[in-house]
């Protein structure tokens, strides 16, 4: 039976008299009564994670058999940035108490933090096997599913969670993100609105709601909301995007300039200000592209394929087949992303190498097991530094991020074997030159001009075919596929 003094503290804790409970727990500890575990729980409630570490870490060194202490210490260590130690204590807890759902939850969270997402999903599943419908485990399982790009499954889980716990703000916010990832914008607005009702004064929640309005096509309402928010660089950038959607170019420039005063080195701000002012950069914008796709990697395939009806890789593969380009053995996939292009071309005896600026994209491409080699590098630097030759070089939806293609064409020509082919897609400009519409921030090229540049670089036999690159705001984006051959 517990000491009466400890029982009194526990009663205060249960009644939410946290100050009195904490004082009592500390008096118990001073008197030699073991109150470390309930005190750590109280401190975790208040987000005092460093204090939990100081309290429990020395005790867990000697009390290696206490699963509950290991669980609480794991949580605190993870929150203070010591995830390797958090993972070690969570594993210890799951081994000591494999029938305790909280141990599997702690383990899954530490694994999720370390990037072992599949392992984390397994841990959450183990916990749910012991406690079906457990809200925290379901919520965290949905986070793992989202990290694995399994957004539809995550949505189903989160819809159950908000049904059972309609006041759980984090679940509504995660549901908004998952719906956005699949382009389910009206539904995302519904969940963002529910989150805002729960936390009307939370600036992050208010920004997410304004972005949901913009995605759902309510541009005017989004602008009004964004203009009322306490602005930081992210808010100014979203306001600029909303004003561009509203064709207010001057207002967008003003918003980007405000953002730049707070974050002058931000590659996104520099890129879109250049777009607004009509300045095409001479060099490839490596920082912009890398950050764009590092941020985009977790939802890249679901967004393009599911939400934007992106089918360029398949269309390029079919175009190559119709053009008789089917025997290439050595293939280079430029801007390979997560491997959508290689998946269309993989064949026995064919070696495919991939190149991308984004390490996070390459991680997903590597998991497909299609590529012989993957390289993280800037396109021109890689081509000019390589001595390898390929039979086929591809660039699917890559040149929307590159302004000047003449040096790229020359470098690709040098790396092709004699008789080899180069195929790529572009978004088409509505004039005779390259354009950078600020509404999208993607380069549109003039196919007639590109054909002349290909010929000047030494290519021949240029073939072209119209292409619908993707759907945006319900409208097709016009482009072309272009194929050229390196002659003798």
NUTOR-450684 format. One record per residue (C-alpha): x, y, z. Coordinates in steps of 0.05 Angstrom, whole numbers, plus 5000, padded with zeros to 4 digits. Layout:
<rs>
XYZ...
</rs>
This chain:
<rs>
500050005000502650694982504851185036498951635057503052255041503952004970496551814965494852534985499352804930496352344878489352584897491553304888494453124820488052774798484153404819488853824776491754194835498554144802502454644843500454324909501553624880508553804857510454094924507853474958511553004911518053374924516953334999515852584991522452514953526052905008523052425059525451815020518651644990519151444917514951974881519352044820514551714772508352124787512552754792515352614723508352524696506353204724512453534694510953224626503853504630507054194636512254094582518054134631521953604594529053794616526853724689524153034674530852834645534553094707529652724752529252054717535851944681539951784743534351344770533650954705541050794708539850394772532450214763533149854696526849444710521850024713518250064646514050674665520151084683523450874618517251094579516951784612524451874605524051684531518752214519522852754555529352564519525952604451523053284468529853544488533253314424536652684450532952194406538251644405537651594481530051644476530051054427534450644474529850754534523550634492526349974468527849784540520649954560517749534504522048944525520249024598512849124586510848854518503548854539503549604554500950034496504650644523511350294513509850174439507450884432513951154460518050694416514150884354514951624367522451554377523051134313518851654275523552204299529651804276526651684206525250944216518051054193516250334175518850104243514750644277508450424240509749714265510549964336504050354333500549734304503249324362500349824411493649834376493449084378493349144454488849754457484449804394482050504380487050834428486851564407494251734415496551104379491551224322493851944316501251744314499851174266496751674218503152094222507151484202502451334144503052054120510652014122510151384079505751754029499851324047495351924053488651584039489851084095491951664141485552044124481251434143484951374210484452124225477052144208476051604260480151994310476452654302469952264306471951974373475552604398472653214363476553694409483353414389486553994352492653614328488253104293484353634255490853964233493853304210487453144173487953814137495053664115493252964091487353214051491553774021496753253999491552913956488553553929482153453969481654203980474254294000475053734052481654044075478054704085472754354128478054054174482054704176475655064197474554564253481654674277480655434276474355364319478454994371484255484370481956154342487956524369493356044346497256384290499555734258492455464256489956124228495256104173493355384156486055594150487856174104491955714060486155224058481655784035486655943979487255213958479655153957479155733908476756253958482256733940478957373965477357074033484456804038487457484024483057814078485157284129492457334112492458094115489758054186494957574212501157784250505957714193512357324190516157134126511856524114505356924121508057464074509856934023502956624025499857314019504157433957501856773927494556943941495357633910498457323848492556853844488257483846492657793790495058333838502358333816504158983850501158743916504858083909511458443898510258863961508858234002515057883976519258503990516558514062518357774068525357924041526658444095525957884147529157324106533557624052537156984033530756564023531356243953523756223944523156973955528857123907525856663854518956953856521357673858525457513796519157223764515157843780520458303753521757873691529057713707531357033682537456793721543656583683545255983728541055403753537755603819540455023859538455273928531355413906530554733871533754343928529454663982523154603939523853863930526653693998520354004027515953683973518952983975514252664027508052823985511052873916507952263883501152313915500653053897502852983825499552323807493152363849491753103853494753383789493652803741501052793725502452273671508652543635513251943650508351453620507051913560514551983548515551223551509951123500512851673455519651333456516450673437512650993379519151323357522850653356527450853414526950203453533849883454537650363499541749973551545050563587540051083611540851723650534752003685535952743699531953053756529652343772525752543834522551933867523551493806516951563768520551593701525151003715519150583736516350663665522950473631525649913676527149293635531748683640538848853620537649613622541950033669538750673694542551213731539051773767540852493784537352983830538953573874534453333931537152803978530152674004527652533934533452053923531851683987525051513958527951343890533050883923527450503958524550303890530749883874530650083800536950503793544050253784546750893814543851533843547452203846545852823887548753393845547054003803545553793732550954183694556354043745554853293741554753263665561053673656564753263709562752583683566452163632560851653624556551603562549251393558544851143501538851533526538352153569531552363597528952983631521652923650518753573676525653823695526554433652520754793684526154953737531655163689531555823652537155753600537655083564543155203513548855003561544754413585543654163513551054223498553053833561547953283547550353223474557453113500555252543546551052173495553851583457553851673381546851513357544051623427537651993441535552563487528152633506524953153551518553513567517154263575511454713591510055143529510455903531505356313495510756703458517356613422521756633485522356323553517456583605517056553681509856673702509956903774503356533787506955863781514356033787515755503733519255653668515455583603519755493541518355623467518954953431520755273365526555633399528654983434528854613368533755123340537955073403538154313397540554353325545754863345548354393399549553853347543053443352539053213292532452863276528453293325521453023337515853373376509153193404503953613443503153433516498353593573503453653629498553663687491953953711492154583752486054913782481954463736485554703673490454323629497654573627500154573555506954293537511053873489515453263488521753343447526452793422533152903389538852453366546352523370549152383301555952133281
</rs>
